[in-house]
Amino acid sequence: MSDIQTLKDWIQESDNIVFFGGAGVSTESNIPDFRSDNGLYKKQYRYPAEQMISHSFFVSNPKEFYEFYFNQMIFPDAKPNKAHLALAKLEKMGKLKAVVTQNIDGLHQKAGSKNVFELHGSVLKNTCVKCHSHYTLEETMASRNADGIPVCPMCQGIIKPDVVLYEEGLDEATIYGAVQAIEQADLLIVGGTSLVVYPAAGLLQYFHGKHLVLINRDATSMDHQADLVIHDSIGQVFSQVVDLD
C-alpha cells in the first residue's frame, strides 16, 4: 500500500486529528522559511536575523527592528495554499480538532480553520506597549511615523506585534491548549517543520495516540519515531488525501 493511501485510511479511521506545523506549510504560499538555503537566516543583513527579531533589539533599535520586520516578515498578499485549505476542510468535517502552528502569518484562519493554537503569536494582532490598545496589521502599518515605527494614535506609545520574539516566553494559555489537544489526539500529523525549535518541538512528547505521521521535504530527528514518514511537499500530500473540490 502506498504512503498516501495509508495516510488516507488513517484519516478516514480517525475522529480526533491534530496537525502540528511549521514554516514549510507556508513556503507554498511564497512565505520564506528560516533555515533552508533561501531562508531568512541565510541572507546577509547589517545584524544577524536572530538578533534583529529579539526583544532587546526591539527595545534598543525600534527603527531597524521595524525596517527588517516589515520588509522580511510581513506578506499581506499571501494566500492560503492546498495544505491550509485541506486542514480547514478536515476541521469542517469534524475530523481535525486543532491546528498547532509555529507560523505567525494567520493563513490557517484565512483558509477557514477555527481552532488554531499560534505558538509564536500572529502578525495580524498588535498591541501598544504603553496603553495596551489593540490594532490590526493594516492599522499598525498605517500608523508608522517618519522612522517607520508604528505609533499608537491614542497615547503615542510604540505598537508591538503580538509575535513571540527571541528572549520572550511562549503564551502559557496557548501552550496549555496545544498540549491538551495533542494529548487527546488519536492521529497527529506533523508537517513542514524541522523540529529543531524548542519549546515548540517538545510538544510532540505529549502525543500518546495511535499514529504519528511526519510530512517534511527533509529528514528530521523524529523520523525514526514516526509510524509514517513522507518526504514531499505538504500541499502536494494533502491535495492527494483530501478532496478540495
TANOR-V547327 format. One record per backbone hydrogen bond with DSSP energy under -1.0 kcal/mol. CO is the residue of the C=O (numbers start at 0). NH is the residue of the N-H. E is the energy in kcal/mol with one decimal. If there is no record, write none. Layout:
CO&NH&E, CO&NH&E
This chain:
1&5&-2.3, 2&6&-2.5, 3&7&-2.5, 4&8&-2.6, 5&9&-2.5, 6&10&-2.4, 7&11&-2.2, 8&12&-2.3, 9&13&-1.4, 15&185&-2.6, 15&186&-1.5, 16&96&-3.0, 16&97&-1.0, 17&188&-2.5, 18&99&-3.5, 19&190&-2.5, 20&101&-2.0, 21&24&-2.1, 22&25&-1.3, 25&28&-1.8, 25&30&-1.6, 26&29&-1.7, 32&39&-2.6, 33&40&-2.1, 35&38&-1.8, 38&41&-1.4, 47&51&-1.9, 48&52&-1.5, 50&53&-1.4, 52&165&-2.4, 53&57&-2.0, 54&58&-2.1, 55&59&-2.4, 56&60&-3.2, 60&64&-2.8, 61&65&-2.6, 62&66&-1.8, 63&67&-2.3, 64&68&-3.0, 65&69&-2.6, 66&70&-1.4, 67&71&-2.9, 68&72&-2.1, 74&77&-1.9, 80&84&-2.4, 81&85&-2.5, 82&86&-2.2, 83&87&-2.1, 84&88&-2.0, 85&89&-2.4, 86&90&-1.9, 87&91&-2.0, 88&92&-2.0, 89&94&-2.0, 89&95&-1.5, 90&93&-1.4, 94&16&-2.7, 97&18&-2.2, 98&116&-3.3, 99&20&-2.6, 100&118&-2.2, 103&122&-3.0, 105&109&-1.8, 106&110&-1.8, 107&112&-2.5, 113&115&-1.3, 114&98&-2.3, 116&100&-2.7, 116&118&-1.1, 117&120&-1.6, 119&163&-2.1, 124&161&-3.1, 125&134&-3.0, 126&159&-3.1, 127&131&-1.2, 132&127&-2.5, 134&125&-1.5, 135&139&-2.3, 136&140&-2.7, 137&141&-2.1, 142&150&-2.4, 144&147&-2.2, 148&144&-2.2, 149&158&-2.5, 151&155&-2.4, 156&151&-3.4, 157&128&-2.8, 159&126&-2.9, 160&162&-1.9, 161&121&-2.0, 164&167&-1.9, 165&54&-2.6, 170&174&-2.2, 171&175&-2.7, 172&176&-2.3, 173&177&-2.4, 174&178&-2.7, 175&179&-2.4, 176&180&-2.2, 177&181&-2.5, 178&182&-2.7, 179&183&-1.5, 185&209&-1.3, 185&210&-1.8, 186&17&-2.3, 187&212&-2.8, 188&19&-2.8, 189&214&-3.3, 190&21&-1.7, 191&23&-3.0, 196&200&-2.9, 199&202&-2.0, 200&203&-1.3, 201&204&-1.4, 202&205&-1.9, 203&206&-1.8, 210&187&-2.4, 211&226&-2.4, 211&227&-1.4, 212&189&-3.4, 213&229&-3.0, 214&191&-2.1, 219&222&-1.4, 221&224&-1.9, 222&225&-1.2, 227&213&-2.7, 229&215&-1.9, 229&231&-1.2, 232&236&-2.1, 233&237&-2.6, 234&238&-2.2, 236&239&-1.2, 236&240&-1.1, 237&241&-2.3
